[in-house]
Amino acid sequence: MTPADEDALVPFPDGWERATVIVAHPDDIEWGVAGAVAAWTAAGRTVSYVLVTSGEAGIDTMAPAEARAVREAEERASAAIVGVSAVEFLGFPDGRIVEDLDLRRALAAAIRRHRPDVVVAQHHGERWGEGPGQPWNSADHRAVGRATMDAVADAANRWIFPDLDGEPWAGTQWIATPIATAAATHAVDIGGIGDADVRSLAAHEQYLRALGADDTLAYAASVLASQAEAVASRFGGRRAVAFELTPGPAAPVG
């Protein structure tokens, strides 16, 4: 086996029907994961979104109440582009999420409501890439990603949060964390989705303009092309989204 073979990503597992993506803010899913979502829904799978905040502190020129309405609307429009209709917002304060029992309880309840085979957890590393020179990941992302990893087990146990509604859900096979570093193990081929991922990110028009993007479609296309091409070098030249997989309570044996 060559070094390139050892570094290669393998296809994302089959044998599942429902996924729930859990993130901190509107737009978090669209910086790459939405491409995988588009591939999944095109294959007949059902995907739901759970957003811990409404991103109300994310636009400097907009008061939080106005930004909340704008960003929730942009997220729903963005989700529809990749075939997702179930989008819920948990109402935690943007920029001030704490990895605590309240967050775990809320996420465990959401997992019980959606009963996914796959949970997509936010990247929760301290930095966005490998090495000390990489940008620092936000506190909200780290808190939500880590709490999601724990909430999958919490959702399966009827005694950790006995006040939760609904029967425990132990059917999660995989927790998939999007990551483009060497820790990634699997990839979802997005060669057949057209420009759905680009249009999904560009749907966050007011947010992207606040970041300084004049042509949001061109900006989204440039960012996502760079990401997909980086993954392609480890996935037989195919455009893809990379994940690190962690077994859930119902992980297949063998």
N, C-alpha and C positions, 0 to 999 in steps of 0.2 A: 504494500500500500504506500502510495506517495504521500508527502506532506499535504498536498492539495486535497487528496482523498480523505485524509484524517480530519481536515478542517471543513469538509463538505456538510451541508445541511441536508436533512432527510425530509421527505414530505410530511406534512401535518397528518396526524392519524385520521382515519375514517371511522365509521361505526358510531356516529353520534348524530343527534338531530337538533338540539337546542343549545345556544350559547348566550351568555349574558356578559356584556362588557361594562366594567365598573371603573369610572374615572372621577377626577376631582372637578373638572371644569368643562363647559362647552368648548369645543375645538380640540380637546385632548385626543379624542378618538381619531380625528381627521388627519393628524400628522403621521399617517402611515397605516394605522390599524383598519381604517375604513376600507382600504383596498382589499384586505382579507375578508372583511364583512361582505363586500360586494361579491366576492367569489363564492362565499358561503351561501348567501341568499340566492344567487343565480343557480346554485346546485340544489335548491329546494329546502335548505335549512332555515330555521327560525332564529333570529337574533334580536335581543332586547338590549336597551341601554339604560344604565343607572348612573346618574350624575350626582355627586355628593353636594355640589354647590351649583348656583346658577351663573357663576362668573361675574357677579355684580360689581366686583372691585377691579375688573380687568380693563376698563376703558377710562383713561385719565380725564377725558373731556366730558364724561357722562356721569351724572349722579347715579348712585347704586340702584335706585328704584327704576330709573329709565333703562339702565344697562341690563338689569335683570330681564325685563320684558324683551329687549332686543336680542339678547344672547340666547334666551330660551327659544325664541322664534327661529333664530338662525340655526340652532341645533336641530330642531324638529325638521326644518327644511333640508338640512344636510343629511340627516338620517334617512329621510324619504328617498333621497337620490340613490342610496345603496340598499334600498329594500327593507328598511327598518321602520316600523310604525309604533312600537312600544318604547316610549322614552319617558323616564320619570326622573324628577329632581327631588332630592331629599331635603334641601333647604338648610344645609349647614353653612356657616359664614365663610365666604370666599376669603382666602388668605390667612385664615385662622383655624384651620382644621387641626384637631389634636388626635393622635393615635391613642384612643382610650376606649373604655367599655361602651360608652354611648355610641361611638362610631361602629364598633364591632357589632353591637346589637342591631343597629339600623341596617348594616350590610347583611347580617345573617337573616334578618327579616326579608330583605329584598331577594336574597337567594332562595328562600323558601317560597316566595311569591312566584318567581320565574322558573324555578326548578330546572336549572340548566345542566346539560351534560358537560359543557365546557364553560369555565369562568375565565374571562380575560381580565387580568389584574394589571394595574398601571405599573410602569417601570418605577421601582422604588429604590434604586441605587442612589448613592450620594451624588454621583456625577453622571452626566449624559453619556460619557464614553469612558474608555480605559486610560488611566494615567492621570497624574496630578494637574495637568494643564487643561483638562476638560471642564466645560461649564458645570456649575453647581446645579443640581436638581432642586426643584422647589419643595418647600416644607409640606405643602398640600399634597403634592405627588407622592412624596415619601410616606406620609401618613396613610393616605388612601391605599396605596399599593400594599403596604405591610399589613394593614388591618384587613384587607381583602383576603390575603393568604390565610389569616387566622379565622375569618368569618366563614370560610368554606367548611371548616371543621365545626365551628359553632353552630352552623345551620343543620348539621347532621346530628347534633347532640341535644336531646330534649331537656337536659338538666342544667346546661350552662346559663341559658336565658329562658327560664320556665314560663315567663310572662308572654313570650312571643306567640302570636297567632299562627295557626297552620301546623301541619304535621312536619316533623323533621325531614330534611332532604339530604340523603346520603348518596345521591345519584351522580354527583359531579365526578367525571372521569379524569379531567385534566384541568390544571390551572395554567394558563398560557400567559407569559409575561413578554410583551414586545420589547425586543432588545437587539441592537445591531452589533454587539461586541462578540468576542470569542465565546461567551457563555451561551449564545444562541445555539439551539440544537435542531430546530425544525423550521420549515418555511411553507408558506402558502403561495402557490403560483397565482399571480394576478395578471398574467398575459392575456386573459380572455375577457377582462372587464371593461375594455375600452378606456374612456377617460372618466369613469364614474368616481374614482378616488379624487381626481383633480377637481371635478365639479363639486364634490362633497366638501372639500376644504375651502374652495372659493365661495361657497354659500355663506361662510362667515365673513360677509363683505364688510360690515362696519367694524368688526374687530380687526380684520387684516388691514383696513385702511388706517386704523388707529396705530398699527405697527409700522406704518409708512409705505404700504404697498399701494401703488396707484392702479396698476392693472392686476386685480386679484387673481384672475384666471392664469395669467402668465406667471405670476409669483408662485401659485400653488403647483403649476406644472413643473417649474424649475426645482422646487424643493423636493417634491415627491419623486421626480425622475432621478435625482441624485441619490436618494435613499434606496430606491428599488435597484438601481444599478450597482450600488455597493453590496447589496445582498446577492445579486445575480452572480457575482464572482465566486460565491460559495454554493451556488445552486444550479450548476450546469448552464450558466448564461441566461437563465430565465428571470424575468422581473418577478420579485417576490417580496413578501413581508416575513421577517424572521421573528421567531419566538423561542424563549426558554420554557420547556414544559416541566411541570411538577405534578406528580400523580395526586389525584384526589381520592376521596373515600371509595369510589367505584372504579378505580383504575383497572383496566383489563390485566389479567394474570397471564404471564407467559408471552 
